[in-house]
Amino acid sequence: MTQHAPHRCVAFLLAFGLTAGAVLTAQAETADVWPDISRDIFPGKSVGLDQTIALEAPARAEDAAIVPMTLRFKVGGVRRATLVIDQNPMPMAAAFEIGPNAGVSFIETRVRVNSYTNVHAVAETDDGSLHAEVKFVKAAGGCSAPAGKNMDEAAANLGKMKYREFKSSSADLREAQIMIRHPNSSGMQMDQVTHLYIPAHYVEKVEVRQGADLIFAMEGGISLSEDPVFRFDYKPNGAKTISVEAHDTKGAVFKSEWPIGDAS
């Protein structure tokens, strides 16, 4: 899927040394960008607003660099879900492909929000139609906020993963959370020592499986927060293990596997 306009925004920022404040001002003055973004991400398709998908997002973020958002699927047959932060430099935060028999009813993650913005959650159902919900979120500076860890610490722990399980609200589903240690550098953050911009370096693909069966696969960008986290539920298929494979933009591949029922 194409992301030409978002990449250009980041390129301009790096090439011309624009300040975060200038970017925020420009975005604040921008008219509704959703029609252009939706044509870019979903070419040739219309997106309707209805109750197929629900988006949970705070009206005002406590920390613009770590904003929790949850996609809830209100009907069966959702095969893909996309989280779009309209005013971010790279609007498509994450696109999730849902495993055909995974039974996923929600996915929660954490994102950066760069300025006051509409956020769209878009579900594609088995018939190919697109359905959305939109929320307005007040936050600023999330994409340029300094990293929570220094780069040496981030490099030492790059790709390490943690797995947790939770009691599901449904007897038919299991609930789990996976965290991947990664700076997910946006390209808009400044090194506090050198005062140079830290090059973009982020997790771009994640696959989560129970046994051989896909639970979900994700394509992501700079809008995902540092140390990406995914909480989700799924329908167990009898497999004994959960496995994760993640790829970042420097070509690194990270893999982990845990016994189902192991909450360590």
C-alpha positions in Angstrom: 0.0 0.0 0.0 1.3 3.4 -0.9 2.4 6.0 1.6 3.9 8.7 -0.6 2.6 11.8 1.1 3.6 10.7 4.7 7.1 9.8 3.6 7.5 13.2 1.9 6.6 14.9 5.1 9.3 13.1 7.0 11.8 13.7 4.2 11.1 17.5 4.2 11.5 17.6 8.0 14.9 15.9 7.8 16.1 17.8 4.7 15.2 21.3 5.7 15.5 21.0 9.5 11.9 22.1 10.2 11.1 22.4 13.9 8.4 20.3 15.5 6.5 23.5 16.3 6.5 24.4 12.6 5.2 21.0 11.7 2.5 21.3 14.3 1.4 24.7 13.1 1.2 23.6 9.5 -0.9 20.6 10.5 -3.2 22.6 12.7 -4.0 24.9 9.7 -4.6 21.9 7.4 -8.2 21.3 6.3 -9.7 17.8 6.5 -7.1 15.5 5.1 -9.1 12.3 5.4 -10.4 12.3 1.8 -6.8 12.4 0.4 -5.5 9.9 3.0 -8.3 7.4 2.4 -7.7 7.5 -1.4 -4.0 6.9 -0.8 -4.4 4.0 1.7 -7.6 2.5 0.2 -7.4 3.3 -3.6 -10.6 2.9 -5.5 -12.7 2.1 -2.4 -15.2 4.1 -0.4 -15.2 4.0 3.4 -18.5 4.1 5.3 -19.0 5.1 8.9 -21.0 2.4 10.8 -20.9 0.0 13.8 -18.7 -2.7 12.2 -15.7 -1.5 14.1 -15.3 0.5 17.3 -12.3 2.7 18.2 -11.4 3.4 21.8 -9.1 6.4 22.2 -8.7 9.1 24.8 -10.2 12.5 24.1 -7.0 14.1 25.5 -3.8 12.1 25.8 -1.8 12.1 29.0 1.4 11.4 27.0 1.4 12.1 23.2 4.2 9.6 22.7 2.2 6.7 24.3 -1.5 7.0 23.4 -3.5 3.8 24.0 -5.9 2.8 21.2 -8.1 -0.2 20.9 -9.8 -1.6 17.8 -12.9 -3.7 18.6 -14.6 -5.7 15.9 -18.4 -5.6 16.4 -19.3 -8.2 13.8 -17.6 -11.4 12.5 -15.8 -11.5 9.1 -13.3 -8.7 9.7 -10.2 -9.7 7.7 -8.2 -6.5 8.0 -8.2 -3.5 10.3 -6.2 -0.2 9.8 -5.5 2.5 12.3 -5.0 5.9 10.7 -3.9 9.0 12.6 -4.9 11.7 10.1 -2.5 14.5 11.0 0.6 12.4 11.7 3.5 12.6 9.3 2.9 9.0 8.4 -0.8 8.6 9.0 -1.1 4.8 8.7 0.0 3.7 12.2 -0.8 0.0 11.8 -2.6 -2.3 9.4 -3.6 -5.7 10.8 -4.4 -8.8 8.8 -6.6 -11.0 10.9 -6.1 -14.8 10.7 -9.1 -16.4 9.0 -10.0 -18.6 11.9 -8.4 -16.6 14.7 -11.6 -15.2 16.2 -9.9 -11.9 17.2 -12.4 -9.4 18.6 -10.0 -6.7 19.6 -6.5 -5.4 19.2 -5.0 -2.8 21.5 -1.7 -0.9 20.9 0.0 2.4 21.7 0.8 5.2 19.3 2.3 8.6 18.9 0.0 11.5 18.1 1.8 14.6 16.6 -1.1 17.1 16.8 -4.8 17.5 17.4 -6.3 15.0 15.0 -9.0 12.7 13.9 -8.2 9.1 14.2 -9.9 6.5 11.9 -10.2 2.8 12.6 -11.1 1.1 9.3 -12.3 -2.5 9.0 -12.3 -4.5 5.8 -14.9 -7.4 5.9 -14.9 -10.6 3.9 -16.9 -9.0 1.1 -14.2 -6.4 0.6 -16.3 -3.4 1.9 -14.7 -0.9 4.3 -16.3 0.4 7.5 -14.9 3.0 9.9 -15.3 4.8 13.1 -13.6 8.2 13.9 -12.5 9.8 17.1 -10.9 13.2 17.8 -7.8 13.1 20.0 -6.1 16.1 21.6 -2.3 15.6 21.7 0.8 17.2 20.4 4.4 16.4 19.8 4.3 12.7 20.1 6.4 11.9 17.0 9.2 14.2 18.0 9.2 13.5 21.8 12.6 12.2 23.0 13.0 8.5 23.4 12.3 7.1 26.9 15.7 5.2 26.9 19.1 6.2 25.6 20.2 4.6 22.4 22.9 2.3 23.9 20.3 0.8 26.2 17.8 0.5 23.4 20.5 -1.3 21.2 21.4 -3.7 24.0 17.8 -4.9 24.3 16.7 -4.6 20.7 14.2 -7.2 19.7 13.7 -8.8 23.2 10.1 -9.7 23.8 7.8 -10.2 26.7 4.6 -12.2 26.8 1.7 -12.0 29.2 -1.7 -13.7 29.5 -4.9 -12.4 30.9 -8.3 -13.8 31.9 -10.6 -13.3 28.9 -14.1 -11.9 29.3 -15.2 -14.7 27.0 -15.0 -18.4 27.9 -14.3 -19.2 24.2 -11.3 -16.8 23.8 -7.9 -16.4 25.3 -6.3 -13.0 25.8 -2.6 -12.1 25.6 -0.1 -9.3 25.3 3.2 -9.1 23.5 5.8 -6.3 23.9 8.8 -5.9 21.6 11.7 -3.9 22.8 12.6 -1.5 20.0 13.2 2.3 19.9 10.8 2.7 17.0 12.7 5.9 16.1 10.4 8.2 14.1 13.1 10.2 12.3 11.7 13.3 14.0 13.5 12.9 17.4 16.6 14.8 18.2 19.7 13.3 19.8 20.0 15.2 23.1 23.8 15.1 22.9 24.6 15.7 19.3 21.5 17.7 18.5 21.2 15.8 15.2 18.0 13.9 14.2 18.0 10.2 14.9 17.4 8.3 11.7 14.0 6.5 11.4 14.3 2.9 12.6 11.1 1.0 13.4 9.3 -2.3 13.5 7.5 -2.6 10.2 6.2 -6.2 10.3 4.9 -8.5 13.0 3.3 -12.0 12.7 1.7 -13.6 15.7 0.7 -17.3 15.5 -0.7 -20.1 17.6 1.0 -23.2 16.3 1.1 -22.7 12.5 -2.1 -20.7 12.4 -2.0 -16.9 12.0 -3.6 -14.8 14.7 -2.7 -11.5 13.1 0.0 -9.9 11.0 0.8 -6.2 11.3 2.4 -3.6 9.0 3.5 -0.6 10.9 5.3 2.8 10.7 6.7 5.6 12.8 3.4 6.2 14.6 3.8 3.1 16.7 5.2 4.0 20.1 8.6 3.0 21.4 8.6 -0.7 22.5 5.5 -1.7 20.5 2.8 -3.5 22.5 -0.1 -5.5 21.2 -2.9 -6.8 23.4 -5.5 -9.1 21.8 -7.8 -12.0 22.1 -8.1 -15.1 19.9 -9.9 -18.4 19.6 -7.7 -21.3 20.7 -7.1 -24.0 18.2 -5.4 -26.5 20.5 -1.9 -25.4 19.7 0.6 -25.5 22.6 2.6 -22.4 21.7 2.3 -18.7 20.7 5.1 -17.4 18.4 6.1 -14.0 17.2 8.3 -12.9 14.3 9.1 -9.2 13.8 11.0 -7.4 11.2 12.4 -3.8 11.4 13.5 -1.3 8.7 17.2 -2.2 9.0 16.4 -5.8 8.1 16.7 -7.3 11.6 14.5 -10.2 12.3 13.4 -11.1 15.9 11.7 -14.3 16.9 10.2 -15.6 20.2 8.0 -18.4 21.3 6.1 -19.2 24.5 4.0 -22.1 25.8 0.4 -21.1 25.9 -0.5 -20.9 29.6 2.9 -19.4 30.5 2.3 -15.8 31.7 6.0 -15.1 32.2 
